[in-house]
Amino acid sequence: MIRQDLIRSIQSEAIDRRIVAAESHISTLLEHFQHELDPEMSGWSQVAGQRKLDVDFSTSNLSELRRQSLNAYYKNPYARNIINTYVRFVIGQGTVIDFTEKDEGSLSEIKEWWGEFAELNDWFSFEEEFYLRALRDGETFVRIFPSTLNLPLVLRFIDPDRIDSLKSGVTDGIETDAQDAQKVVAYYVRGRDGANEERVPAESMIHFKLGVDKNVKRGRPILEPILPLLTMFDKWLAARMVLNIVRTSVVLVREVQGSTSDLSRLRLGQAANKSAIAETDKAKMLRPGTILSTTPGVKLNMLTPNLEARDAAQDGRTILLSIAAGVGLPDVFVTEDYSNSNMASTVVSQNPAIRAFEADQNRLREGPFSRIIRTSLEDGVQKGRIRNGADLGFTIAYPPMLKRDLRQEVEAWSVMNEKGIASRRTWALNMGLNPDNEKKFIEEEEIERPQPEPKSKRDTAPRRIEDRIPRQNVVV
């Protein structure tokens, strides 16, 4: 019975995928052969009736949702700017990792091992791509590969479409504990040909998802709620361009005064002036600076289209505001248009977005980034590159998101340091600086700084009379 239900489920999912693919193929054919199907539509532009995107994106067609999100990221300027804005604010210049080991020898081994790991996996680019994939695809899969000899671990991204399985009892390619839906046991990775699948233990896979609850296995892209709005705005922009073309088009009407014989005479005269045999009788487009000369009885009228579409601009702004609300960003972050804003309004409008950026920073710090760093350090201990018993603790800090008044910020941290609220190390980390490197640089500068000349004996002599009188030992 279970086998029959599984077969029906697979067949149903396959049918759904075929229907979606067929609809997409038919829509492409209709757009391509539109003029051949309806010759009267030749020369016209379609400004409405876009393909609907309000499909029920269930778990069976999440790949279609990811495909549309990927397509929007690469082809739509607003979609790309939204994701890049999140990456720039959340990741910024990259994380600053500070190790808590106090022993100089152990700390040196930890830093050396982490430096090799960061160089091997290109840590800064890895951070950016890790978060970008999560925003664009809704989730990020990273597989941890053990290395031979004394080399660090290797990290590799896995395409979300490859996380799938036909095994009974495994949904969405993720195997969970029978008693705990949030505890992942293993992931199933299908081969690039889609035929074979490999069971990967949860300890060897990093899975970071966005936009869903913890008991939901797969994440959803940040662009999901605004995909129809992006398509709508593209159609609106195309309509605006058509409207501007019509407004700026020259509509010239030639009015012939007289009888039909006068019109026939005018046509015969136009035909006699042809420069080529293949030239038609149709009126040609006027070039700039053209001078028109007419015969008596002919009047030229310049007509202007009576088009009133002033409200259309407000419609476009309404769509952009809906897009900004769908991704939780101010409209200036989406459009990059600061012409109608000032410093005060921009600071106020960015506060909710800053809270969202900080929340994602905490998710990355407490989740995948901490696990990767901890796994790498434990691997260094197992391979003997880090002495056993060393403190593997660390902290992850992010540089400031916004360019604030540096003088005020330094004064604030100075007061907190004097009052015993924050240490100089925390101060440096929150300023985006590595405290160990800065300490070393300061010591080097002190050594290289020229020393003051020694004082003369006259300058070193005591200035007070009582200092010049030698003290006598008094025995009581």
matplotlib code that plots the C-alpha trace (Angstrom):
import matplotlib.pyplot as plt

x = [0.0, 2.8, 4.5, 1.3, 0.9, 4.5, 4.0, 0.9, 2.7, 5.6, 3.3, 1.3, 4.4, 5.6, 2.3, 2.4, 5.9, 4.9, 1.8, 4.0, 6.6, 3.8, 2.2, 5.6, 6.3, 2.9, 3.3, 6.7, 5.3, 2.4, 4.7, 7.0, 4.4, 2.0, 2.3, 1.9, -1.2, -2.8, -1.5, -3.6, -1.5, 1.7, 3.3, 1.4, 2.9, 1.1, 1.0, -1.3, -2.3, 1.0, 1.5, 0.3, 2.8, 0.3, 1.0, 0.7, 4.3, 4.1, 7.0, 6.5, 7.4, 9.8, 12.3, 10.1, 10.0, 13.8, 14.0, 11.8, 13.7, 17.1, 15.7, 14.5, 17.9, 19.8, 17.3, 15.4, 17.4, 15.2, 15.5, 19.2, 19.5, 17.3, 19.5, 22.8, 21.6, 20.9, 24.4, 26.2, 24.6, 24.6, 28.1, 29.7, 33.4, 33.3, 33.2, 35.9, 36.8, 38.4, 39.7, 39.6, 42.7, 45.1, 48.1, 50.4, 51.5, 48.0, 46.7, 49.4, 48.5, 44.8, 45.4, 47.8, 45.2, 42.3, 44.4, 45.0, 41.3, 40.2, 42.7, 41.8, 38.0, 38.3, 36.4, 35.3, 33.9, 32.3, 30.5, 29.0, 28.0, 26.5, 24.2, 23.4, 22.3, 20.1, 18.3, 18.0, 17.2, 15.6, 18.3, 21.9, 23.5, 27.2, 28.9, 31.9, 34.6, 37.4, 40.9, 43.9, 47.2, 47.3, 45.1, 42.0, 38.4, 37.0, 33.6, 31.5, 28.1, 25.4, 22.6, 19.2, 17.6, 20.0, 18.7, 16.0, 15.2, 12.8, 13.3, 10.1, 9.6, 12.0, 10.4, 12.2, 15.5, 15.9, 15.6, 14.5, 14.1, 10.9, 10.3, 11.6, 10.7, 13.3, 16.2, 17.8, 19.5, 20.7, 20.5, 20.1, 22.2, 21.3, 23.9, 24.2, 22.5, 19.6, 20.0, 22.0, 21.6, 24.0, 23.1, 25.1, 25.0, 23.8, 27.2, 28.7, 26.1, 25.4, 21.8, 20.7, 17.1, 15.1, 11.4, 10.0, 9.4, 11.9, 9.8, 9.6, 12.4, 13.0, 13.4, 11.8, 13.4, 13.0, 11.7, 8.7, 6.0, 7.2, 7.6, 4.1, 4.8, 8.1, 6.3, 3.6, 6.1, 7.9, 4.6, 3.8, 7.2, 6.6, 3.2, 4.8, 7.4, 4.7, 2.8, 5.8, 6.4, 2.8, 3.1, 6.2, 5.1, 4.5, 1.0, 0.8, -2.5, -2.7, -6.0, -6.8, -9.3, -11.3, -13.0, -11.8, -10.2, -7.8, -6.8, -6.2, -4.1, -2.0, -1.4, -0.3, 2.1, 3.5, 4.0, 5.8, 8.4, 9.5, 13.2, 13.0, 10.7, 10.2, 9.4, 5.9, 3.3, 3.2, 4.3, 7.8, 8.9, 10.1, 13.7, 14.8, 14.9, 12.6, 10.9, 7.5, 6.3, 2.7, 0.6, -2.4, -5.4, -3.3, -3.3, -1.0, -2.3, -0.1, -2.2, -1.3, -2.7, -5.1, -3.6, -4.2, -2.1, -0.8, -2.0, 0.1, 3.2, 1.5, 0.6, 4.2, 5.3, 2.6, 4.0, 7.5, 6.2, 4.5, 7.8, 9.7, 7.2, 7.3, 11.1, 11.1, 13.2, 12.7, 11.8, 15.0, 17.0, 15.0, 15.1, 18.3, 16.5, 17.3, 16.1, 12.9, 14.4, 16.7, 19.1, 16.5, 13.9, 16.4, 17.7, 14.2, 13.1, 16.2, 15.7, 13.3, 15.6, 18.7, 16.8, 16.2, 19.9, 21.0, 18.6, 20.1, 23.6, 22.6, 21.2, 24.4, 26.6, 24.8, 24.1, 26.2, 29.2, 29.8, 29.4, 31.9, 34.5, 34.0, 34.2, 37.4, 39.1, 38.1, 39.5, 42.8, 42.9, 42.3, 45.1, 47.5, 47.9, 46.3, 47.4, 44.9, 43.2, 43.4, 40.5, 38.5, 36.2, 35.8, 33.6, 32.2, 31.7, 30.5, 31.8, 29.4, 26.6, 26.4, 28.9, 28.3, 30.1, 33.4, 34.2, 31.0, 31.3, 34.8, 33.8, 30.9, 33.1, 35.7, 33.2, 32.0, 35.6, 36.3, 33.1, 34.0, 31.1, 33.1, 36.7, 39.1, 39.0, 35.2, 35.7, 38.1, 35.9, 32.8, 34.8, 35.7, 39.3, 41.3, 42.6, 45.6, 46.8, 46.3, 48.2, 51.1, 51.1, 51.1, 54.1, 56.0, 55.2, 56.5, 59.8, 60.2, 59.3, 62.4, 63.3, 63.8, 67.4, 68.9, 68.7, 71.8, 73.2, 72.0, 68.5, 68.6, 69.9, 67.4, 65.7, 64.6, 67.0, 65.7, 66.2, 69.9, 70.5, 71.3, 69.1, 70.7, 69.9, 68.1, 68.2, 65.3]
y = [0.0, 2.4, 1.6, 2.4, 5.7, 6.6, 5.8, 7.9, 10.8, 10.6, 10.5, 13.4, 15.5, 14.6, 15.6, 18.9, 19.6, 18.7, 21.0, 23.9, 23.2, 22.9, 26.2, 28.0, 26.5, 27.5, 31.0, 31.3, 30.1, 32.5, 35.4, 34.3, 33.7, 36.4, 38.3, 35.2, 34.1, 37.5, 39.7, 42.6, 42.9, 43.6, 46.8, 46.9, 46.4, 44.4, 46.5, 44.3, 40.7, 39.5, 35.8, 35.2, 34.3, 33.5, 29.8, 27.6, 27.1, 23.9, 21.7, 19.9, 22.9, 24.9, 24.4, 26.5, 29.2, 29.2, 29.3, 32.4, 34.0, 33.3, 34.7, 37.9, 38.4, 38.2, 40.2, 42.6, 45.6, 46.0, 42.4, 42.4, 45.7, 44.3, 41.2, 43.1, 45.7, 43.0, 41.5, 44.8, 45.8, 42.3, 41.1, 44.4, 44.3, 40.8, 39.4, 39.9, 36.8, 37.1, 34.0, 33.9, 31.7, 33.5, 31.3, 32.8, 29.4, 28.0, 31.3, 31.3, 27.7, 28.6, 31.7, 29.8, 27.0, 29.4, 31.4, 28.3, 27.4, 30.9, 31.0, 27.5, 28.3, 32.0, 33.0, 36.5, 35.5, 32.4, 34.7, 36.8, 33.9, 32.0, 34.8, 35.7, 32.2, 32.1, 35.3, 34.3, 30.6, 30.7, 28.3, 27.4, 24.0, 23.6, 20.3, 19.8, 17.5, 16.1, 16.6, 14.4, 14.9, 18.1, 20.3, 22.0, 21.1, 22.0, 23.7, 23.3, 24.7, 22.2, 23.3, 23.1, 21.2, 18.3, 17.8, 15.3, 11.6, 8.9, 6.9, 6.1, 8.3, 11.0, 14.2, 17.2, 15.2, 15.6, 12.8, 13.9, 12.1, 10.2, 11.8, 15.3, 17.0, 19.7, 17.3, 16.4, 13.1, 13.1, 14.8, 13.0, 14.5, 13.4, 13.2, 15.8, 13.3, 12.9, 9.1, 8.3, 9.7, 9.8, 9.9, 12.6, 12.7, 15.9, 16.5, 16.9, 19.4, 23.1, 24.0, 27.6, 28.6, 31.8, 32.7, 29.6, 28.1, 25.8, 22.7, 23.4, 21.6, 23.9, 27.7, 30.2, 33.1, 36.7, 37.7, 35.3, 37.9, 40.5, 38.4, 39.4, 43.0, 43.0, 41.6, 44.2, 47.1, 45.9, 46.0, 49.4, 50.7, 49.3, 51.0, 54.3, 54.0, 53.4, 56.4, 58.6, 57.4, 58.2, 61.7, 62.5, 61.1, 63.6, 63.1, 65.1, 65.3, 66.6, 68.2, 68.6, 71.3, 70.7, 67.8, 64.2, 65.1, 67.4, 64.5, 62.3, 65.0, 65.2, 61.4, 61.4, 64.2, 62.3, 59.2, 61.1, 62.3, 58.8, 58.3, 54.5, 52.0, 50.1, 53.2, 53.2, 55.9, 56.0, 59.1, 59.1, 60.0, 63.6, 64.3, 67.1, 70.4, 69.2, 72.1, 71.3, 72.9, 72.4, 73.3, 75.5, 73.8, 71.7, 72.3, 70.6, 70.1, 69.0, 66.9, 66.3, 63.1, 64.0, 61.7, 62.5, 60.0, 62.0, 59.5, 56.8, 58.1, 57.6, 54.1, 53.3, 54.7, 52.6, 49.4, 50.3, 51.0, 47.6, 46.0, 47.8, 46.7, 43.1, 42.9, 45.1, 47.9, 51.7, 52.7, 54.6, 51.4, 49.7, 52.5, 54.2, 57.5, 60.0, 63.1, 63.4, 62.6, 64.3, 63.2, 63.1, 61.2, 58.7, 58.0, 57.4, 55.2, 53.0, 52.0, 49.0, 47.8, 48.0, 45.9, 43.3, 43.4, 42.9, 40.0, 38.2, 38.9, 37.2, 34.2, 33.8, 34.4, 31.9, 29.4, 28.4, 30.7, 29.6, 25.9, 26.2, 27.9, 25.5, 22.4, 23.8, 24.3, 20.8, 19.4, 21.2, 19.6, 16.1, 16.6, 17.8, 21.3, 22.7, 21.5, 19.4, 21.4, 24.7, 27.1, 27.0, 29.9, 32.8, 35.8, 37.0, 40.7, 42.8, 46.2, 49.2, 49.2, 52.9, 55.7, 57.6, 60.5, 58.9, 61.5, 61.0, 57.2, 57.2, 59.5, 57.2, 54.1, 56.0, 56.9, 53.3, 52.1, 54.5, 53.5, 49.8, 49.0, 47.9, 46.7, 48.1, 44.8, 45.0, 48.6, 47.6, 44.7, 47.0, 49.5, 46.7, 46.4, 43.3, 44.1, 41.7, 43.2, 46.8, 46.0, 44.6, 47.6, 50.0, 48.2, 48.4, 52.1, 52.7, 50.9, 52.9, 56.2, 58.4, 58.5, 61.9, 63.1, 62.4, 65.3, 67.1, 66.8, 70.3, 69.4, 66.3, 68.1, 68.6, 71.9, 72.2, 72.9, 70.2, 67.7, 68.7, 68.1, 64.4, 62.7, 61.5, 58.2, 58.7, 55.9, 55.9]
z = [0.0, 0.8, -2.5, -4.4, -2.6, -3.3, -7.0, -7.2, -5.4, -7.9, -10.8, -9.5, -9.1, -12.5, -14.0, -12.2, -13.5, -17.1, -16.9, -15.7, -18.5, -21.1, -20.1, -20.2, -23.7, -25.1, -23.7, -25.4, -28.7, -28.6, -28.0, -30.8, -33.4, -32.4, -35.6, -37.7, -35.8, -36.1, -39.0, -37.9, -34.7, -36.6, -35.5, -32.2, -28.7, -26.0, -22.8, -20.6, -20.0, -18.6, -17.7, -14.2, -11.5, -8.7, -9.0, -5.9, -5.1, -3.1, -2.3, -5.5, -7.7, -5.5, -8.3, -10.5, -7.9, -7.6, -11.4, -11.5, -8.7, -10.4, -13.7, -11.9, -10.2, -13.5, -15.7, -13.5, -12.1, -9.0, -8.1, -8.4, -6.4, -3.6, -3.1, -3.5, -1.0, 1.6, 0.9, 1.2, 4.5, 6.2, 5.0, 4.2, 4.6, 6.0, 9.5, 12.1, 14.0, 17.4, 19.3, 23.1, 23.7, 26.1, 25.7, 23.0, 21.7, 21.3, 19.9, 17.3, 16.2, 16.0, 13.9, 11.6, 11.1, 10.5, 8.1, 6.0, 6.1, 5.1, 2.2, 1.0, 0.9, 0.0, 3.2, 2.3, -1.1, 0.6, 3.1, 0.3, -1.9, 1.1, 2.0, -1.6, -2.4, 0.7, -0.5, -4.1, -3.7, -0.2, 1.2, 1.0, 1.1, 1.8, 2.0, 4.2, 2.6, 4.7, 3.4, 3.4, 5.2, 7.3, 5.1, 6.4, 5.5, 2.0, 1.6, -1.6, -2.5, -3.5, -5.9, -4.0, -6.9, -6.3, -2.7, -3.6, -3.0, -4.2, -1.0, 0.9, 4.0, 2.8, 1.6, 0.0, 0.1, 3.9, 6.4, 9.9, 13.2, 13.6, 17.0, 16.2, 12.9, 13.5, 14.0, 10.6, 10.3, 6.7, 3.3, 0.0, -2.9, -6.4, -9.1, -11.8, -14.2, -11.7, -11.6, -8.5, -5.0, -2.1, 1.6, 3.4, 7.2, 8.7, 10.3, 6.8, 5.5, 6.4, 5.6, 6.0, 5.1, 5.1, 5.0, 6.7, 10.1, 11.8, 11.2, 7.4, 5.5, 2.6, 2.4, 0.1, -1.9, -0.6, -4.1, -3.9, -2.8, -5.4, -8.5, -9.9, -9.0, -10.9, -14.0, -13.5, -13.3, -16.5, -18.3, -16.9, -18.0, -21.5, -21.6, -20.6, -23.3, -25.9, -24.6, -24.9, -28.4, -29.4, -27.7, -29.6, -32.9, -35.8, -37.1, -40.4, -42.2, -45.7, -46.5, -50.3, -51.0, -54.1, -55.9, -56.4, -59.6, -57.7, -55.4, -58.5, -60.0, -56.8, -56.8, -60.4, -59.7, -56.7, -58.8, -61.5, -58.9, -57.9, -57.7, -58.1, -59.6, -56.3, -54.3, -52.9, -52.8, -49.0, -47.3, -45.9, -42.4, -42.2, -41.3, -39.0, -40.9, -43.7, -45.7, -47.1, -50.3, -51.3, -54.3, -54.2, -52.7, -50.3, -46.5, -44.0, -40.4, -37.5, -35.1, -31.4, -29.7, -26.9, -24.3, -20.6, -18.5, -15.6, -13.1, -14.7, -12.9, -9.5, -10.5, -11.1, -7.8, -6.1, -7.7, -6.5, -3.0, -2.9, -4.1, -1.3, 1.3, 0.1, 0.8, 3.9, 2.5, 2.1, -1.4, -1.8, -1.2, -4.0, -6.6, -5.5, -6.1, -3.3, -5.1, -3.0, 0.4, 2.8, 5.5, 8.3, 6.4, 5.1, 8.6, 9.9, 7.0, 7.2, 10.8, 10.1, 7.4, 9.8, 12.3, 9.6, 8.6, 12.2, 12.6, 9.6, 11.0, 14.2, 12.2, 10.3, 13.4, 15.6, 12.9, 9.9, 10.5, 14.1, 13.1, 10.2, 12.4, 15.3, 12.9, 11.4, 14.7, 16.0, 12.8, 13.5, 17.0, 15.5, 13.0, 15.6, 14.2, 17.3, 20.7, 22.7, 25.5, 23.8, 24.2, 20.9, 21.8, 19.5, 18.8, 15.4, 14.9, 11.9, 10.9, 11.3, 8.6, 8.3, 8.1, 11.3, 12.9, 13.8, 16.5, 18.3, 18.1, 19.4, 22.3, 23.1, 23.2, 25.2, 27.9, 28.0, 28.4, 31.2, 33.0, 32.8, 30.5, 27.4, 26.9, 24.4, 22.5, 22.1, 21.1, 18.3, 17.1, 16.8, 14.8, 12.3, 13.5, 14.5, 18.0, 17.8, 14.5, 15.9, 19.0, 17.0, 14.7, 17.6, 19.2, 15.8, 15.6, 19.1, 18.2, 15.0, 16.6, 17.3, 20.9, 22.7, 23.3, 26.7, 29.1, 30.3, 33.8, 34.5, 33.6, 35.7, 38.8, 41.6, 41.4, 45.0, 47.9, 50.1, 47.3, 47.1, 50.8, 51.4, 53.8, 57.0, 58.6, 61.8, 64.4, 66.9]

ax = plt.figure().add_subplot(projection="3d")
ax.plot(x, y, z, "-o")
ax.set_aspect("equal")
plt.show()
